[in-house]
Amino acid sequence: MKLLFGLILMGCCFAAGCSRGDISESRKDQYADAVYSNGRIYTVDAARSWAEAFAVKDGRFIYVGKEGGAKPLLGLDTKQIDLNGRFVMPGIQDLHAHLDRAGFQTLFECSFPFTSGIDQILKQVRACADRAPEGAWIRGGQWAYELMNSAQAPNKAMLDAVVSDHPVFLMDSTLHAAWLNSKALAELKIGSDTPDPDGGGFVRKANSREPSGVAIDDAAYNIMQKLPPYTPEQYKRALSWSIAQMNRVGVVAIKEAVADGYMVRTFHALDQADELNVYIAASLPWKASWTENHETEVANISQRRQFNSQRINTDFIKIFADGVPPARSAAFLDPYLPDQKHPKGYAGTLRMSLEELTRDVIDLDKQGFTIKIHSTGDRAVRAVLDAFEAARKANGDSGLRHEVSHASYIHPDDYARFKALNVTGELCPIMWYPGPLVDAMIGVLGERGKRFFPIRSLHEAGAHLIYGSDWPSVVPSPSPWPGVEAMITREDPEGVRQGKLWAEQAIDLPTVLDIFTINGAVAMRRSDITGSIEAGKSADFIILNHNLFEIAPREISDIVVVRTVFQGRVVYEGE
């Protein structure tokens, strides 16, 4: 085919009196680097249209449409890929991930599934200590008290029984609590006279000031700042590994939920080496860094622009408004079920006052930041919306789409405020189906714990919705496909648990795919170049082993990505 095409061109030029060198120079800029044809291509453009073929040149789509329209773009060096009828769609946009944690846990830490029981955890910690250099820190996670099947809450004595000669620091699955042994507490000089920091605290033994071995929120984060830092090479290995895992499941754009200075510099280094195979939106922490103090956070913000590029955007901020429901640290309008530690009427607290939150949001909005605020309880969501409303009144409508992170428990009166304030709801993590984490919510909230992730209600109220995996905090894999399935079915995609969770909140596949692609690109501030398959946009797309529109919804979680392409180059090739 290529030879015949070339002979035809030569014949035309012979008649016109041009040389073969003239052909190369005059026509080469019109030819595509690659043409994909014979496909079922779901473009996610404004019309949700389908195409049969597209052409790519210099990392961008130069044609999208019918099969015949791509033929004039075939040159002697054009790669021709026959899709054999396979399904193609834009790459996935994941707007909440912790890439450093995923890489560190896998490559350098003492890790175990968050569903592990107490015996499994202690056995793994002992095994990690046996392999570690003498006296070295044993750090890792993730544990979840509500899933540990233990009659006792985590405490230092449990860890002391298996490891007493190494300091141990284990983060929980929500990244809101840390579990330490006695040696770690001693090295950190944490004792009965250690005060609780603002925005956090130490769990104490009954009728005593003695720390039990668990630190909550800022108490845990302050400890993390004192742990031995990872090296730049370890950061590079960790982030590269995590990004490769994302590419494997079809992700081409990621918002790093808490991007400290170490991470931003590593993203920049990967970008400079042309090894950054995703778009990155770096959410710089505000009064919540796990590894740096607030003074360093401020310095990182002032220096951020030097790291911006076509692939990296640092004009994002992350704030924590509350904690998480299972730990009763999320802020609700109505109280939790009472227990021994929490009196009747206890509804959780905000991590900062509404006045301070509002002041900070107004200032950060004025500086041009898109602000993501962790808010899991409905009281926290309302406080965050109030702060965003105050920023609109003080600064005018900046057009920035600020985000409610973990838009899970929301009072119905606040649904319409998302559209009115141009606020985005981040549906994160993947917990909109029956499972142990939902059980934990019901355990502290009662039956109202089932009213989790009002996705359809928010969509019908006109809210802009995006997807985030929160990998590895809650989900063991960054794969989006179980989440796609569960948004449609509201059922457990693994089939372990029966029933549906708030079934009337299910939505249809086209709406789900918007959330996972173009909506995410809008939130990334990249919708002009990615998020849909359209001429002029970056060639960021995935090829799947099945057409999502031709299989049963319950089969979507088993989808396999055949190829992931980012900026026109293949970054993952499956079997």
CORBEL-V385760 format. One record per helix or strand of 2 or more residues. SS is the DSSP state (hx for helix, st for strand). FROM is the first residue (numbers start at 1). TO is the last residue. If there is no record, write none. Layout:
ss:from:to
SS:FROM:TO
SS:FROM:TO
This chain:
ss:from:to
hx:2:16
hx:20:30
st:34:37
st:40:42
st:50:51
st:53:57
st:60:65
hx:67:73
st:79:82
st:87:90
st:92:97
hx:99:107
st:110:111
hx:118:131
st:138:143
hx:145:147
hx:156:160
st:168:172
st:177:180
hx:182:187
st:200:204
st:211:217
hx:218:224
hx:232:248
st:251:256
hx:261:272
st:279:285
hx:294:307
st:312:320
hx:325:327
hx:354:366
st:370:374
hx:378:395
st:403:405
hx:412:420
st:424:427
hx:436:450
hx:455:460
st:464:467
hx:481:489
hx:503:505
hx:509:516
hx:518:523
st:541:544
hx:553:558
st:561:566
st:569:573
